[in-house]
Amino acid sequence: QVQLVESGGGLVQPGGSLRLSCAASGFTFSSYVMKWYRQAPGKQRELVATITETGRSTNYADSMKGRFTISRDNAKNTVYLQMNSLKPEDTAVYYCNTRDTRVLWGKDYWGQGTQVTVSS
């Protein structure tokens, strides 16, 4: 029943911007922490940003601080990732994630991902 659908990826030049969206359904969105991850070829999945249930607190990986902003609109069941000053190193598939901690060992839910390519 849980579904996460990312959108907004594409090809941009270095220094450009993109806004990713993740539409959530099948659970009480406002009760869950949401995260963005990314994965480049040959590399492990990397945590990009985290936002708490109410959106009051956010956290970012060091390389994204000052460039990326995570936000959420609980009325729309959507989490966003605004990406500015993009670099070629940001090229990856970006995934939306939430974790259900009410079951044994927890269970992660993932979207199918959206490709971001930064190239001149």
N, C-alpha and C positions, 0 to 999 in steps of 0.2 A: 504493500500500500504506500509506503514511503517512496517519494519520487523527488529527485533533484535534477533540474534541467538548466544547464549553463548556456549562455549566449553572449554575443558581443565580441568574440575574438576576430582576428583578421590579420592582415599584413599592414604594418606601419613602418615608417622611417625612424631611424634613431632620433630621439628627442620628441617624438610624437606621443600621443595619448590614446588610450582606449578605456572604455568603461564596460566591465563585465557584469552580467546579471546572473543570478541563480534563483529560479522560481521553485519554491518548495510546496509540497502538498502531502497529505496523508498523515500528518502529525501536528501537534500543537506547537507551531513554529516559535511562538514567543517564549516557550519554556526551554529552548535549547540554545546552547552555544553553537555558533556557526564558524566555520573556518574555510579559508582558501589554501589549497596546496598547488604545487606545480611539479611537473616532471619533464626533464629534458632527456633526450636519448642517451642511454648509457649511464644515467645518474639515478640516484634514489629519489623518491618522492620527497619534496621539501615543503615544510610549512611556510606559508607566505604571511598570513594574517589571521587573527582571531578577533571575534567580537562577542561580547557577553549577551545574555538573553535580552536585556533592555537596551543594549547599544551604548551603555554608559562607559564601558571600558573596552579598549582595543589594544592589541599587541601586534608587533611586526618583526620580521627578521631584520637584522641589521642592514642588509643591503637594500631593503625596501623603505626604510625609514626616511621620511621627508619626500618620498616620491609616490608611494601608494597610500590609499585611504580606503579602509573597509567601513561600510555602513549598512544599515538594515532598515527596512520599513515593515514593521510587524503587521500593519494593516493590509499590506499587499503580499505578505509571506515571501518577501524577496530580500536577498542580501546582495550587495554590490561590492565591486572592487574597482575603484578609480585608479588608473595607472598613468602617471605622468613621467616625463623625461625618460622615456623608455630606451633601453640599451639592448644591443644584440644578445647579451647574456640573459636577458629576460625571456628569450625565445623558449617556449615550452608549451605543453598542454596544461591548462589550468583547470583544477577540479574544485567543486564545492563539496563540503563535507559536514556531517553532523554525527554525533555519537550517542547512541541509546545506552545509558548506563544502568537501566533498570533490569537488564537481563544479565545472566552469568557471563563474566569476562567482557561484557559490553559488546556492542555491535556497531560497526561503522557503516554509514551509508554514503554513497558517492554518486555524483552525477557522471555522465558520459564524457565530460570534459569539453573544453573549447580551445582550439589552437590559437596561440599568439605567436606571430613571427615578426621580429624586428630586424629589418634589413634595408640597406640602401640600394 
